């Protein structure tokens, strides 16, 4: 640094410091969709102009196969099924029409594993949890989840009416799922649960008698018993846990600059009744299923 320039540079630094302090004391808008809502870095929520992986496109991840009732005919791009419909509703809210949405296959566990993501957001029945939040970011919840038990009709498991009755059964669930967490933390069975990479494998194990019952979210349980394993039934559901219960959220990269924008979109869809209407259209009413206690 040249000594001749030093007084001027010090004066400039002092001015910047004063301006920084003034800005730091000013109130900031942290409301959903506000200037600071976009997550790490600076990014506006201008419709159709987000900092996405591909300019002018929104890349959405989900697993394959994409199961009903969340998707229809293993085709996420169809717009049919609850999560496909939600994804397109969020996209529209963000300013992207159907043609601007690109789908990317992402295995369930990879979606919330640490590391850089190849999607703008992922939608795949992934429950929001503190543990997962250490590796990824989540939108606000788009669906309030209940876990359920599925067993073959007439079996010992089909007559279970309480948690105590489940503890001596051989139970199964998908690896990395909150269904498996419920088995371990709520049921606490006397024998280790069977763990499956895919729900398809869990259903096969149920049909073949390798497990007495399987756990999954309630809408999936209804679909399994109505369309896939006809001699099975939904035995019961578990009570909601926590202050807000269990919720599915859209998964984003931990450093995503659009997390706040996506959250604002989900919040708007909940407030205007879109999420409730899509749930009514694509998911089965669960009122008649008894709660296991």
C-alpha positions as CSV (number, residue, x, y, z in Angstrom):
1,X,0.0,0.0,0.0
2,X,1.4,3.5,-0.8
3,X,1.6,5.9,2.2
4,X,0.2,8.8,0.1
5,X,-3.0,6.9,-0.4
6,X,-3.4,5.7,3.2
7,X,-5.5,8.6,4.7
8,X,-8.0,8.5,1.8
9,X,-8.3,4.7,2.0
10,X,-8.8,4.9,5.8
11,X,-11.5,7.5,5.4
12,X,-13.2,5.3,2.8
13,X,-13.1,2.3,5.1
14,X,-14.5,4.2,7.9
15,X,-17.4,5.3,5.7
16,X,-18.1,1.7,4.6
17,X,-18.0,0.6,8.2
18,X,-20.6,3.2,9.2
19,X,-22.8,2.2,6.3
20,X,-22.5,-1.5,7.2
21,X,-23.4,-0.8,10.8
22,X,-26.4,1.2,9.7
23,X,-27.7,-1.5,7.4
24,X,-27.0,-4.1,10.0
25,X,-29.3,-2.3,12.5
26,X,-32.1,-1.9,9.9
27,X,-35.0,-4.3,10.1
28,X,-34.8,-7.1,7.5
29,X,-37.8,-8.9,5.9
30,X,-37.4,-12.6,6.7
31,X,-41.0,-13.5,5.8
32,X,-41.7,-16.3,3.3
33,X,-40.9,-14.9,-0.2
34,X,-39.2,-11.8,1.3
35,X,-35.8,-10.5,0.1
36,X,-34.0,-12.8,2.6
37,X,-36.2,-15.8,2.0
38,X,-34.1,-17.5,-0.7
39,X,-31.6,-19.2,1.6
40,X,-27.8,-18.9,1.4
41,X,-26.5,-16.3,-0.9
42,X,-28.6,-13.6,-2.6
43,X,-31.4,-14.7,-4.8
44,X,-34.8,-13.1,-5.5
45,X,-37.9,-15.1,-5.9
46,X,-38.8,-13.5,-9.3
47,X,-41.2,-15.9,-11.1
48,X,-39.4,-18.2,-13.5
49,X,-36.0,-16.6,-12.8
50,X,-34.7,-18.6,-9.8
51,X,-31.1,-19.7,-9.5
52,X,-31.9,-23.2,-10.7
53,X,-29.5,-25.9,-12.1
54,X,-30.6,-25.1,-15.6
55,X,-31.6,-21.6,-16.6
56,X,-35.3,-21.3,-17.2
57,X,-35.9,-25.0,-16.0
58,X,-36.8,-26.6,-12.8
59,X,-35.3,-30.0,-12.1
60,X,-37.3,-32.2,-9.8
61,X,-36.0,-35.5,-8.3
62,X,-37.8,-38.6,-7.3
63,X,-37.2,-42.4,-7.0
64,X,-37.9,-45.1,-9.5
65,X,-40.2,-46.9,-9.4
66,X,-42.5,-43.9,-8.5
67,X,-45.2,-45.6,-6.5
68,X,-48.9,-44.9,-6.4
69,X,-50.8,-43.1,-5.0
70,X,-48.0,-40.5,-5.1
71,X,-47.5,-41.0,-8.8
72,X,-49.4,-42.7,-11.6
73,X,-48.1,-45.6,-13.7
74,X,-44.5,-45.0,-12.6
75,X,-44.6,-41.7,-14.6
76,X,-43.7,-38.6,-12.5
77,X,-44.1,-36.3,-15.5
78,X,-47.8,-37.2,-16.0
79,X,-49.1,-34.8,-13.4
80,X,-51.2,-37.6,-12.0
81,X,-50.8,-38.8,-8.4
82,X,-50.5,-36.6,-5.3
83,X,-46.8,-35.8,-5.4
84,X,-46.6,-35.3,-9.2
85,X,-49.5,-32.9,-8.9
86,X,-47.9,-31.1,-5.9
87,X,-44.6,-30.8,-7.8
88,X,-46.3,-29.1,-10.8
89,X,-48.4,-26.9,-8.5
90,X,-45.2,-25.7,-6.7
91,X,-43.5,-25.2,-10.1
92,X,-46.4,-23.0,-11.3
93,X,-46.3,-21.0,-8.1
94,X,-42.6,-20.4,-8.8
95,X,-43.3,-19.3,-12.4
96,X,-42.4,-22.5,-14.3
97,X,-45.0,-24.2,-16.5
98,X,-45.2,-27.9,-17.1
99,X,-42.8,-27.8,-20.1
100,X,-40.1,-26.2,-18.0
101,X,-40.1,-29.0,-15.4
102,X,-37.4,-31.7,-15.8
103,X,-37.6,-35.0,-13.8
104,X,-34.4,-36.7,-12.5
105,X,-34.2,-40.2,-11.0
106,X,-32.9,-40.0,-7.4
107,X,-32.8,-43.1,-5.1
108,X,-34.7,-42.4,-1.9
109,X,-31.7,-42.5,0.5
110,X,-29.6,-40.4,-1.9
111,X,-32.0,-37.5,-1.8
112,X,-31.2,-36.6,1.8
113,X,-27.6,-37.9,2.0
114,X,-24.8,-35.3,2.3
115,X,-23.3,-33.9,-0.9
116,X,-24.2,-31.8,-3.9
117,X,-27.6,-32.5,-5.5
118,X,-28.6,-33.0,-9.1
119,X,-32.0,-31.6,-8.5
120,X,-33.5,-28.2,-7.5
121,X,-35.9,-30.0,-5.2
122,X,-36.8,-33.7,-4.6
123,X,-40.3,-35.0,-3.8
124,X,-40.4,-38.6,-2.6
125,X,-42.4,-39.0,0.7
126,X,-39.4,-37.8,2.7
127,X,-40.2,-36.8,6.2
128,X,-38.7,-33.6,7.7
129,X,-36.4,-34.5,10.7
130,X,-33.6,-32.8,12.6
131,X,-31.2,-35.5,11.7
132,X,-31.9,-35.1,7.9
133,X,-31.7,-31.3,8.3
134,X,-28.0,-31.6,9.1
135,X,-27.4,-32.8,5.6
136,X,-30.0,-31.1,3.4
137,X,-32.6,-28.3,3.5
138,X,-36.3,-28.8,3.5
139,X,-39.3,-26.7,2.5
140,X,-42.2,-26.4,4.9
141,X,-44.4,-29.5,5.0
142,X,-46.7,-30.3,2.1
143,X,-48.4,-33.3,3.7
144,X,-49.2,-34.4,7.3
145,X,-48.1,-38.0,7.6
146,X,-49.4,-41.0,9.6
147,X,-47.7,-44.3,9.6
148,X,-49.7,-47.6,9.4
149,X,-49.4,-51.3,9.7
150,X,-50.3,-53.7,6.9
151,X,-50.9,-57.4,7.4
152,X,-52.5,-60.4,5.6
153,X,-56.1,-60.9,6.4
154,X,-56.8,-63.5,9.1
155,X,-53.2,-63.5,10.4
156,X,-52.2,-63.0,14.0
157,X,-50.9,-59.5,13.0
158,X,-54.3,-58.6,11.5
159,X,-55.8,-58.9,15.0
160,X,-53.3,-56.5,16.6
161,X,-55.1,-53.7,18.3
162,X,-52.3,-52.2,20.3
163,X,-48.5,-51.5,20.3
164,X,-48.1,-54.4,22.8
165,X,-49.7,-56.8,20.3
166,X,-47.2,-55.8,17.7
167,X,-44.0,-56.2,19.8
168,X,-43.9,-60.0,19.4
169,X,-44.4,-59.9,15.6
170,X,-41.8,-59.9,12.8
171,X,-42.1,-56.5,11.3
172,X,-40.6,-55.0,8.2
173,X,-40.0,-51.5,6.7
174,X,-38.0,-49.7,4.0
175,X,-34.4,-48.7,5.0
176,X,-33.9,-45.1,5.9
177,X,-37.7,-44.5,6.3
178,X,-39.6,-43.0,9.2
179,X,-41.6,-46.2,9.1
180,X,-38.5,-48.0,10.2
181,X,-38.0,-45.4,12.9
182,X,-41.5,-46.1,14.2
183,X,-40.7,-49.8,14.4
184,X,-37.5,-49.1,16.4
185,X,-38.7,-46.2,18.6
186,X,-42.4,-46.7,19.1
187,X,-43.1,-50.4,18.7
188,X,-39.8,-51.6,20.0
189,X,-40.3,-55.2,18.9
190,X,-38.6,-58.1,20.7
191,X,-36.9,-59.2,17.4
192,X,-35.0,-57.1,15.0
193,X,-37.2,-55.8,12.1
194,X,-36.6,-56.8,8.5
195,X,-35.2,-54.0,6.5
196,X,-35.8,-53.6,2.7
197,X,-34.2,-51.4,0.1
198,X,-37.6,-50.9,-1.6
199,X,-41.2,-51.1,-0.6
200,X,-41.7,-53.7,-3.4
201,X,-39.4,-56.1,-1.5
202,X,-41.3,-55.5,1.7
203,X,-44.6,-56.3,0.0
204,X,-43.1,-59.5,-1.4
205,X,-41.9,-60.5,2.0
206,X,-45.4,-59.9,3.4
207,X,-47.0,-62.1,0.7
208,X,-44.4,-64.8,1.2
209,X,-44.8,-64.9,4.9
210,X,-41.2,-63.7,5.7
211,X,-42.7,-61.0,7.9
212,X,-45.9,-60.8,9.8
213,X,-46.6,-57.1,8.9
214,X,-45.0,-54.2,7.2
215,X,-45.1,-50.5,8.1
216,X,-45.5,-47.7,5.6
217,X,-47.3,-44.3,5.4
218,X,-51.1,-44.5,5.4
219,X,-51.9,-43.6,1.8
220,X,-49.4,-46.2,0.6
221,X,-50.9,-48.7,3.0
222,X,-54.3,-48.1,1.4
223,X,-52.9,-48.5,-2.1
224,X,-51.1,-51.7,-1.2
225,X,-54.2,-53.3,0.2
226,X,-56.6,-52.1,-2.6
227,X,-54.4,-52.7,-5.7
228,X,-51.3,-54.7,-4.9
229,X,-51.8,-57.3,-2.1
230,X,-55.5,-58.0,-2.2
231,X,-55.5,-60.4,0.7
232,X,-53.9,-57.8,3.0
233,X,-55.5,-55.1,5.1
234,X,-54.6,-51.9,7.0
235,X,-54.5,-53.0,10.6
236,X,-54.2,-49.6,12.2
237,X,-52.3,-46.3,12.2
238,X,-50.0,-44.6,14.7
239,X,-50.8,-41.4,16.5
240,X,-49.1,-38.2,15.3
241,X,-45.9,-37.4,17.1
242,X,-44.3,-34.1,18.0
243,X,-45.8,-30.6,18.1
244,X,-46.4,-30.5,14.4
245,X,-46.6,-34.3,13.8
246,X,-44.7,-35.9,10.9
247,X,-44.6,-34.0,7.6
248,X,-43.3,-34.7,4.2
249,X,-41.2,-31.8,2.8
250,X,-39.5,-31.0,-0.4
251,X,-35.7,-31.7,-0.2
252,X,-33.1,-29.2,-1.4
253,X,-29.4,-28.9,-1.4
254,X,-28.1,-27.7,2.0
255,X,-26.7,-24.6,0.3
256,X,-29.6,-24.1,-2.1
257,X,-30.4,-20.4,-2.8
258,X,-34.0,-21.1,-3.5
259,X,-35.1,-22.9,-0.3
260,X,-37.0,-19.8,0.9
261,X,-38.7,-19.4,-2.4
262,X,-39.8,-23.0,-2.5
263,X,-41.1,-22.8,1.1
264,X,-43.0,-19.7,0.3
265,X,-44.6,-21.5,-2.7
266,X,-45.6,-24.5,-0.5
267,X,-47.0,-22.1,2.2
268,X,-49.1,-20.3,-0.4
269,X,-50.5,-23.6,-1.8
270,X,-51.5,-24.7,1.7
271,X,-53.1,-21.3,2.5
272,X,-55.1,-21.1,-0.8
273,X,-56.4,-24.6,-0.4
274,X,-54.5,-26.2,-3.3
275,X,-52.8,-28.8,-1.1
276,X,-56.0,-29.8,0.6
277,X,-57.8,-30.2,-2.8
278,X,-55.0,-32.3,-4.2
279,X,-55.0,-34.5,-1.1
280,X,-58.7,-35.0,-1.4
281,X,-58.4,-35.9,-5.1
282,X,-55.5,-38.3,-4.9
283,X,-55.3,-39.7,-1.3
284,X,-57.7,-41.8,0.7
285,X,-59.5,-40.6,3.7
286,X,-58.1,-42.2,6.9
287,X,-60.8,-41.5,9.4
288,X,-62.0,-45.1,9.7
289,X,-58.5,-46.6,10.5
290,X,-58.1,-47.3,14.3
291,X,-55.1,-45.7,16.1
292,X,-52.8,-48.2,17.8
293,X,-51.9,-47.2,21.3
